[in-house]
């Protein structure tokens, strides 16, 4: 448990394994300085804080070849990296393929992939700094510009959700694949 004094000048951290409490003074610069012994004044009404660990997933996506002919296959390579915080658990990558693409296959470097109109890849746990790759191959159904968006998610909150999805445009021309 983490408790902050009502004045905001002290932080108390309890260790449930040893029933001890460590006290820290909070400096004007936000730094912490240990203080001993740890005491909480009677009637001081400290505030308990819930600390939620965060993991920042970052996603990239490329498509090849560019352009692709009608009936040919295009391969989307998706990279997901845990860039910040704690280990990310329950990591998934999803891709709701646009109607102009027909799924051929999906594979991942980290766990399992299920293929349907929406590809879902369960990547499990990514340690801090760890990456995984998802490869999705689809057949171009008709000519035009195909826009494909993939997204990543984990059980932990993400402090920067702006990089949890990636979009790639692919030009499909009339030449046969």
SERO-4910 file (N, C-alpha, C, O; in steps of 0.05 Angstrom, whole numbers):
BEGIN
 pado doro    nc1    nc2    nc3   cac1   cac2   cac3    cc1    cc2    cc3    oc1    oc2    oc3
  Unk    A     17    -24      0      0      0      0     17     25      0     39     25     11
  Unk    A      8     46    -13     22     71    -13      2     92     -2    -21     94    -10
  Unk    A     12    107     18     -4    127     31     11    154     30     35    155     35
  Unk    A     -4    176     24      8    202     23     -4    218     47    -28    216     52
  Unk    A     13    233     61      3    249     83    -15    271     72    -12    279     49
  Unk    A    -34    280     89    -52    301     79    -37    327     70    -47    341     52
  Unk    A    -14    332     81      1    356     73     15    351     46     24    371     33
  Unk    A     17    326     38     32    320     13     62    320     16     76    319     -3
  Unk    A     71    321     41    100    323     46    113    296     52    138    294     50
  Unk    A     97    276     58    108    249     64     94    228     49     70    230     43
  Unk    A    108    206     43     98    183     29    104    159     47    126    156     56
  Unk    A     84    142     51     88    118     67     83     93     49     62     92     36
  Unk    A    101     74     49     99     50     33    100     27     52    119     23     67
  Unk    A     78     11     52     77    -13     70     87    -37     55     81    -40     31
  Unk    A    100    -55     69    110    -80     58     94   -102     71     99   -109     95
  Unk    A     75   -114     57     57   -134     70     72   -160     77     62   -175     94
  Unk    A     95   -164     66    110   -189     73    125   -187     99    131   -207    111
  Unk    A    130   -162    108    145   -159    134    130   -141    154    141   -136    175
  Unk    A    107   -132    147     91   -114    164    107    -89    172    103    -79    195
  Unk    A    124    -79    155    138    -54    160    128    -32    142    117    -37    121
  Unk    A    133     -8    151    125     16    136    150     33    133    164     39    152
  Unk    A    156     41    108    178     60    103    167     87     97    147     90     82
  Unk    A    179    107    108    170    135    105    191    150     88    215    146     91
  Unk    A    181    166     69    197    183     52    187    211     53    163    216     53
  Unk    A    206    230     54    198    258     51    197    264     21    215    256      6
  Unk    A    177    279     13    174    286    -16    186    314    -19    176    334     -7
  Unk    A    207    317    -35    220    342    -39    205    360    -58    187    350    -73
  Unk    A    212    386    -59    199    405    -78    203    397   -107    187    403   -124
  Unk    A    225    382   -112    230    373   -140    217    347   -146    220    336   -168
  Unk    A    201    336   -127    187    311   -131    204    287   -123    194    264   -124
  Unk    A    229    291   -115    246    269   -106    238    259    -79    225    273    -64
  Unk    A    246    234    -73    240    222    -48    265    218    -31    286    209    -42
  Unk    A    263    224     -5    286    220     13    276    202     36    257    209     49
  Unk    A    289    179     40    281    161     62    283    175     89    301    191     94
  Unk    A    264    168    106    264    180    133    257    157    153    241    140    146
  Unk    A    270    156    176    264    135    195    261    148    222    273    169    227
  Unk    A    246    137    240    228    115    236    202    125    223    196    149    224
  Unk    A    187    106    212    162    114    199    139    115    219    134     96    233
  Unk    A    127    138    220    104    141    238     82    156    224     87    174    207
  Unk    A     57    149    230     34    164    220     20    176    244     12    161    262
  Unk    A     18    202    245      7    216    268    -23    209    271    -37    207    251
  Unk    A    -31    204    295    -59    198    301    -77    221    291    -71    244    296
  Unk    A    -99    214    277   -118    234    268   -108    249    243   -121    269    236
  Unk    A    -86    241    230    -76    256    207    -91    249    181    -87    263    162
  Unk    A   -107    229    181   -123    221    158   -107    219    132   -112    234    114
  Unk    A    -88    201    131    -72    198    106    -90    188     84   -111    176     88
  Unk    A    -82    193     59    -97    186     35    -83    162     23    -59    162     17
  Unk    A    -99    140     18    -87    117      5    -90    120    -25   -111    128    -35
  Unk    A    -68    113    -39    -68    115    -68    -68     87    -80    -54     69    -70
  Unk    A    -83     84   -101    -82     59   -116    -62     63   -139    -65     82   -154
  Unk    A    -42     46   -141    -22     49   -162    -28     28   -183    -28      4   -177
  Unk    A    -32     36   -207    -38     18   -229    -14     17   -248     -6     38   -260
  Unk    A     -1     -6   -251     22     -8   -268     13     -4   -298     -8    -13   -306
  Unk    A     30     10   -313     24     16   -341     44      3   -359     67     -1   -351
  Unk    A     36     -3   -383     54    -14   -404     47      1   -430     24      3   -438
  Unk    A     67     11   -443     63     27   -468     70      9   -492     93      4   -498
  Unk    A     49      1   -507     53    -14   -531     56      5   -555     41     24   -556
  Unk    A     74      0   -572     78     16   -597     76     -4   -620     87    -26   -620
  Unk    A     61      5   -641     55    -12   -664     65      0   -690     63     24   -694
  Unk    A     76    -17   -707     84     -9   -734     72    -28   -754     65    -51   -747
  Unk    A     69    -19   -779     58    -37   -800     69    -29   -827     71     -5   -833
  Unk    A     77    -49   -843     86    -44   -870     70    -64   -888     60    -84   -879
  Unk    A     68    -57   -914     55    -74   -933     73    -77   -957     85    -58   -967
  Unk    A     75   -102   -968     91   -107   -992     78   -130  -1007     66   -148   -995
  Unk    A     79   -129  -1034     92   -109  -1050     74    -84  -1053     50    -85  -1046
  Unk    A     85    -63  -1063     71    -38  -1069     78    -30  -1098    102    -27  -1103
  Unk    A     60    -27  -1116     32    -34  -1114     29    -65  -1118     49    -79  -1123
  Unk    A      4    -74  -1116     -2   -103  -1119    -23   -105  -1141    -41    -88  -1143
  Unk    A    -22   -126  -1156    -42   -131  -1177    -67   -144  -1166    -66   -158  -1145
  Unk    A    -90   -141  -1179   -115   -154  -1171   -111   -184  -1171   -101   -195  -1191
  Unk    A   -119   -197  -1150   -116   -226  -1147    -89   -235  -1135    -86   -258  -1128
  Unk    A    -70   -216  -1133    -44   -223  -1121    -46   -220  -1090    -65   -209  -1080
  Unk    A    -25   -229  -1077    -25   -227  -1048     -8   -203  -1039     12   -196  -1051
  Unk    A    -16   -192  -1017     -1   -171  -1004      4   -180   -975    -13   -192   -962
  Unk    A     28   -175   -965     36   -183   -938     39   -159   -920     54   -141   -926
  Unk    A     24   -159   -898     26   -138   -878     43   -149   -855     38   -169   -844
  Unk    A     65   -134   -849     83   -142   -827     78   -121   -805     82    -97   -808
  Unk    A     69   -132   -782     62   -115   -759     82   -120   -737     87   -143   -729
  Unk    A     93    -99   -726    111   -101   -703     98    -89   -679     88    -66   -680
  Unk    A     99   -102   -656     89    -91   -631    111    -93   -610    123   -114   -607
  Unk    A    116    -70   -596    138    -69   -577    127    -57   -551    112    -37   -551
  Unk    A    135    -68   -528    129    -57   -502    151    -37   -496    173    -45   -489
  Unk    A    146    -11   -499    166      9   -498    170     22   -470    190     36   -466
  Unk    A    151     18   -452    153     33   -427    136     20   -405    116      7   -411
  Unk    A    145     23   -380    129     13   -358    137    -15   -349    161    -21   -347
  Unk    A    117    -31   -344    120    -58   -334    116    -78   -357    110    -70   -380
  Unk    A    118   -104   -351    112   -124   -371     83   -121   -379     66   -116   -362
  Unk    A     77   -124   -405     50   -123   -415     40   -152   -417     52   -169   -429
  Unk    A     17   -156   -405      5   -183   -405    -21   -183   -421    -34   -162   -424
  Unk    A    -29   -206   -432    -53   -208   -447    -52   -191   -473    -72   -180   -481
  Unk    A    -28   -189   -485    -25   -173   -509    -38   -186   -533    -34   -210   -538
  Unk    A    -55   -170   -547    -68   -180   -571    -64   -159   -593    -63   -135   -588
  Unk    A    -63   -169   -617    -63   -152   -641    -87   -160   -658    -91   -184   -663
  Unk    A   -103   -141   -666   -127   -147   -682   -125   -131   -708   -115   -109   -709
  Unk    A   -136   -144   -729   -137   -131   -756   -164   -139   -769   -167   -162   -777
  Unk    A   -182   -120   -770   -207   -124   -784   -202   -118   -814   -203    -95   -822
  Unk    A   -196   -138   -829   -188   -134   -857   -210   -120   -872   -234   -127   -869
  Unk    A   -203   -100   -889   -223    -87   -906   -235   -107   -926   -223   -127   -932
  Unk    A   -259   -100   -936   -273   -118   -955   -258   -123   -980   -263   -143   -994
  Unk    A   -239   -105   -988   -224   -109  -1012   -201   -128  -1009   -186   -132  -1028
  Unk    A   -198   -141   -986   -177   -161   -981   -190   -187   -971   -209   -186   -955
  Unk    A   -180   -209   -981   -189   -236   -972   -165   -249   -958   -143   -251   -969
  Unk    A   -169   -257   -933   -148   -268   -917   -137   -294   -929   -153   -311   -937
  Unk    A   -111   -296   -930    -98   -321   -938    -86   -334   -914    -90   -358   -910
  Unk    A    -71   -320   -897    -59   -332   -873    -51   -310   -853    -49   -286   -860
  Unk    A    -47   -319   -828    -37   -302   -807    -19   -318   -789    -25   -341   -783
  Unk    A      4   -306   -782     23   -320   -765     36   -299   -746     37   -276   -752
  Unk    A     47   -309   -724     60   -292   -705     85   -305   -694     88   -329   -694
  Unk    A    104   -288   -686    129   -297   -674    126   -304   -645    145   -315   -633
  Unk    A    103   -298   -633    102   -301   -604     81   -320   -593     85   -330   -570
  Unk    A     60   -326   -607     40   -344   -595     21   -355   -616     29   -370   -634
  Unk    A     -5   -347   -615    -24   -359   -633    -39   -337   -649    -42   -315   -640
  Unk    A    -49   -345   -672    -64   -327   -689    -89   -342   -698    -88   -365   -706
  Unk    A   -112   -328   -697   -136   -340   -708   -144   -323   -732   -143   -298   -731
  Unk    A   -152   -336   -753   -158   -322   -778   -188   -323   -785   -200   -345   -785
  Unk    A   -199   -301   -791   -226   -298   -800   -228   -271   -813   -207   -260   -822
  Unk    A   -252   -259   -815   -254   -232   -826   -237   -213   -809   -226   -193   -819
  Unk    A   -236   -218   -783   -219   -203   -765   -198   -222   -755   -204   -243   -744
  Unk    A   -173   -215   -759   -150   -231   -750   -144   -223   -721   -142   -199   -715
  Unk    A   -142   -242   -703   -135   -237   -675   -111   -254   -668   -111   -278   -671
  Unk    A    -90   -240   -659    -65   -254   -651    -61   -249   -621    -58   -227   -612
  Unk    A    -61   -271   -606    -55   -270   -578    -26   -274   -573    -14   -295   -579
  Unk    A    -13   -252   -564     16   -253   -561     25   -259   -533     49   -263   -528
  Unk    A      7   -260   -514     14   -267   -486     28   -244   -472     16   -222   -471
  Unk    A     52   -248   -462     66   -228   -446     90   -217   -462    105   -232   -474
  Unk    A     92   -190   -462    116   -177   -473    130   -163   -450    119   -145   -438
  Unk    A    155   -171   -445    171   -157   -424    178   -129   -434    176   -124   -458
  Unk    A    186   -112   -416    194    -85   -424    217    -87   -444    237   -100   -440
  Unk    A    213    -74   -467    233    -74   -489    230    -97   -508    243    -97   -529
  Unk    A    213   -116   -502    209   -139   -520    190   -133   -542    171   -117   -539
  Unk    A    194   -145   -566    178   -142   -589    167   -168   -599    179   -189   -593
  Unk    A    146   -167   -615    135   -191   -629    127   -182   -657    121   -158   -661
  Unk    A    126   -200   -675    118   -194   -703     94   -211   -711     93   -235   -704
  Unk    A     76   -198   -725     52   -212   -736     54   -208   -766     59   -186   -776
  Unk    A     50   -230   -781     50   -228   -810     23   -237   -820     13   -259   -815
  Unk    A     10   -219   -835    -17   -225   -846    -15   -223   -877     -6   -203   -888
  Unk    A    -23   -245   -890    -23   -245   -919    -52   -246   -929    -68   -262   -919
  Unk    A    -58   -228   -948    -85   -226   -959    -84   -224   -989    -64   -214  -1000
  Unk    A   -106   -232  -1002   -108   -229  -1031   -124   -204  -1038   -145   -199  -1026
  Unk    A   -113   -188  -1057   -127   -164  -1065   -150   -172  -1083   -146   -185  -1103
  Unk    A   -174   -163  -1076   -198   -171  -1090   -205   -153  -1114   -214   -163  -1135
  Unk    A   -201   -127  -1111   -208   -108  -1132   -189    -85  -1132   -176    -79  -1112
  Unk    A   -188    -71  -1155   -170    -48  -1158   -179    -25  -1141   -203    -21  -1135
  Unk    A   -160     -8  -1133   -165     15  -1117   -145     18  -1095   -124      4  -1094
  Unk    A   -150     36  -1076   -133     39  -1053   -145     25  -1029   -168     30  -1022
  Unk    A   -130      7  -1017   -139     -8   -994   -125      3   -969   -101      5   -968
  Unk    A   -141     10   -949   -131     21   -924   -135      0   -903   -158     -9   -897
  Unk    A   -113     -9   -890   -114    -30   -870   -103    -19   -844    -82     -7   -842
  Unk    A   -119    -23   -822   -112    -13   -796   -110    -36   -776   -128    -53   -775
  Unk    A    -88    -38   -761    -85    -58   -740    -84    -44   -714    -76    -20   -712
  Unk    A    -91    -58   -692    -90    -47   -665    -79    -67   -646    -81    -91   -649
  Unk    A    -66    -57   -625    -55    -73   -603    -68    -65   -577    -76    -42   -573
  Unk    A    -70    -85   -559    -81    -80   -532    -68    -98   -512    -57   -119   -520
  Unk    A    -69    -90   -487    -58   -107   -465    -77   -103   -441    -94    -86   -441
  Unk    A    -73   -119   -420    -89   -116   -396    -82    -91   -380    -99    -81   -365
  Unk    A    -57    -81   -382    -49    -58   -368    -58    -33   -383    -59    -33   -407
  Unk    A    -64    -11   -368    -69     15   -382    -45     24   -397    -22     19   -389
  Unk    A    -50     38   -419    -28     48   -437    -27     78   -434    -46     92   -440
  Unk    A     -4     89   -425     -2    118   -421     -1    134   -447     -5    158   -447
  Unk    A      4    120   -469      5    133   -495    -11    117   -516      1    104   -533
  Unk    A    -37    118   -515    -53    102   -533    -52    110   -562    -62     96   -580
  Unk    A    -39    133   -568    -37    143   -596    -20    125   -614    -23    127   -638
  Unk    A     -3    108   -602     14     91   -619      5     61   -617     21     43   -622
  Unk    A    -20     57   -609    -31     30   -606    -44     20   -631    -54     -3   -632
  Unk    A    -43     36   -652    -54     27   -678    -36     37   -701    -21     56   -697
  Unk    A    -38     24   -724    -22     32   -747    -38     27   -772    -52      7   -774
  Unk    A    -37     46   -791    -52     44   -815    -33     45   -839    -14     61   -840
  Unk    A    -39     28   -859    -23     27   -883    -41     27   -907    -62     13   -907
  Unk    A    -35     43   -927    -50     43   -952    -35     27   -973    -10     29   -976
  Unk    A    -50     11   -988    -38     -6  -1010    -53      0  -1035    -78      0  -1036
  Unk    A    -38      5  -1057    -51      9  -1083    -54    -18  -1097    -34    -33  -1101
  Unk    A    -78    -24  -1105    -84    -48  -1120    -91    -39  -1149   -110    -24  -1153
  Unk    A    -75    -48  -1168    -80    -39  -1196    -94    -62  -1211    -97    -84  -1201
  Unk    A   -101    -55  -1237   -117    -74  -1253   -100    -97  -1265   -112   -116  -1275
  Unk    A    -74    -95  -1263    -58   -117  -1274    -63   -143  -1259    -66   -142  -1234
  Unk    A    -65   -165  -1273    -71   -190  -1259    -48   -198  -1241    -25   -193  -1247
  Unk    A    -55   -210  -1218    -34   -219  -1198    -25   -245  -1205     -8   -255  -1191
***
